[in-house]
Amino acid sequence: MTSARLKVALVFGGRSGEHEVSVRSAASVAAALLQAHEVLPLFIDKQGRWLLQPGPAPKGAGGDPVFLAPDPTEGGQLRRLDSAAPAATPDIYFPVLHGPYGEDGTIQGLFELAAVPYVGSGVAASAVGMDKALMKALFAHAGVAQGPYRVLRGRDALAEAAILRELGLPLFVKPANLGSSVAVSKVKSAAGLGPALDAAFEYDPKVLVEAAVDCRELEISILGNDAPLASLLGEIIPDREFYDYDSKYSALSRARLVIPAELPGALVREAQALAVRAFHAVDACGYARVDFFLERRSERLLVNEVNTIPGFTSISMFPKLWEAAGLPYAELVARLVNLGLERHALRARLRTDYS
């Protein structure tokens, strides 16, 4: 199925701590999509309102309030909130949402109910990809190597003492359902654990505590549905103690992305195979970025996480890895649209009755 001059609803913003990152990603994606498609910027503000903007350039505010009804007979039509009059009929939805209510399966569920094509992973993979605790449980089931971790569902003095005994220091504390290193802390002392947990619990009722690994940080981009391809291997060299929010997105960041990573060919191939296994372990499709730790002492590869809607800014690793492999940004987003259409066509053929 081709994707010639389609109306692509670019969904961005969102009710999430990663709202600003999404707005930045959307600007880059829209510019690339415009080479072959019509872009309908669909902004979700921090209160969760859907605002259809005149476009084609996404903006961080404004637009006409609209809604998508969970009714397959509507054909994916967006209607005005005040009158229910038709506002636009996208051919496909392209969510560039990071964090809860966008990357976690919630909006994907609405797309499924409305029976509209959309880019990226489905409900289950999106939910698992967002919830790091569930993701790690699936990695363990699939035999994917990962570092030691624990999950907390609230402050618990006994559990916290056990974590310090069992995992040692330093530790990383992060909300289970957030990305972009929002509310992530590196804990170097027992006294620092409580404040780090409090900061993470402000964003999520479930928090992940991980043993710090002396490692190199590596990433691979995955592209495809049933037979995904793995990109070159990239390495992140942070400009500070760890790759935090500012290191990822600040214009002042001096973090370096080394593409391709300077590693032996055999290790690269091992990482590519492991990335595809991790992609399949969470049942992802369309695209994802897989993050690794390479232990310095043992040179053992550990999977950190699968990101089902990775950052798409001009400095993000996902598009840069494919660009280095010979797939320019505009062709990459066009490929993602085609993969979304391909997945929708496959699901549309499935039976919904039984006799």
RALINCOR-V889185 format. One record per pair of residues at least 12 apart in sequence whose C-alpha atoms are under 6 Angstrom apart, sorted by the first residue. I is the first residue (numbers start at 1). J is the second residue. D is the distance in whole Angstrom. If there is no record, write none. Layout:
I:J:D, I:J:D
//
This chain:
5:36:6, 5:37:4, 6:37:5, 6:38:6, 6:91:6, 7:38:5, 7:39:6, 7:90:5, 7:91:5, 8:39:5, 8:40:6, 8:90:6, 8:92:5, 8:93:6, 9:40:5, 9:41:6, 9:90:6, 9:93:5, 9:94:6, 10:40:6, 10:41:5, 10:42:6, 10:94:5, 11:42:5, 11:43:6, 11:94:6, 11:95:5, 11:96:6, 12:43:5, 12:96:5, 12:97:5, 13:43:6, 13:44:5, 13:45:6, 14:44:5, 14:45:6, 14:46:6, 15:46:4, 15:48:5, 16:99:6, 16:100:6, 18:98:6, 22:97:5, 22:98:6, 24:313:6, 25:312:4, 25:313:4, 27:58:6, 28:313:6, 32:330:5, 39:56:5, 41:53:5, 41:55:6, 41:58:5, 50:65:6, 50:66:6, 51:63:5, 51:64:5, 51:65:4, 51:66:6, 52:64:5, 65:81:5, 66:79:5, 66:80:4, 66:81:5, 67:79:5, 70:113:5, 70:114:4, 71:114:5, 72:114:5, 72:115:5, 76:116:5, 77:89:4, 92:117:5, 92:118:5, 93:118:5, 94:118:6, 94:119:5, 99:178:5, 103:126:6, 104:126:5, 104:127:4, 104:130:5, 105:123:4, 105:126:5, 105:127:5, 108:123:5, 109:123:6, 117:341:6, 117:344:5, 118:340:5, 119:337:6, 119:340:4, 120:285:6, 120:286:5, 121:284:5, 121:285:5, 125:282:5, 125:283:5, 125:284:5, 129:306:6, 130:177:5, 131:176:5, 131:177:5, 132:176:5, 145:302:5, 146:302:5, 146:303:5, 148:211:6, 149:209:6, 149:210:4, 150:208:6, 150:209:5, 151:207:6, 151:208:5, 152:206:6, 152:207:5, 153:205:6, 153:206:5, 167:211:6, 169:188:6, 170:187:5, 170:188:5, 170:212:6, 171:186:6, 171:187:5, 171:210:6, 171:211:5, 171:212:5, 172:185:6, 172:186:5, 172:209:6, 172:210:5, 173:185:5, 173:208:6, 173:209:5, 174:200:6, 174:207:6, 174:208:5, 175:200:5, 175:204:5, 175:207:5, 176:206:6, 176:207:5, 176:208:6, 180:245:6, 181:244:5, 181:245:5, 183:200:5, 214:295:6, 215:293:6, 215:294:5, 215:295:4, 215:296:5, 216:293:6, 216:294:5, 217:235:6, 217:236:6, 217:292:6, 217:293:5, 218:234:6, 218:235:4, 218:291:6, 218:292:5, 219:233:6, 219:234:5, 219:290:6, 219:291:4, 219:292:6, 220:233:5, 220:289:6, 220:290:5, 221:289:4, 221:318:5, 222:287:5, 222:288:5, 222:289:6, 223:286:6, 223:287:4, 224:286:5, 225:285:5, 225:286:5, 230:272:6, 233:260:6, 233:261:6, 234:258:6, 234:259:5, 234:260:5, 234:261:5, 235:257:6, 235:258:5, 235:261:5, 236:256:6, 236:257:5, 237:255:6, 237:256:5, 238:255:4, 239:254:5, 239:255:4, 275:290:6, 286:339:6, 288:307:5, 288:308:4, 289:306:6, 289:307:5, 290:305:6, 290:306:5, 291:304:5, 291:305:5, 292:304:5
//
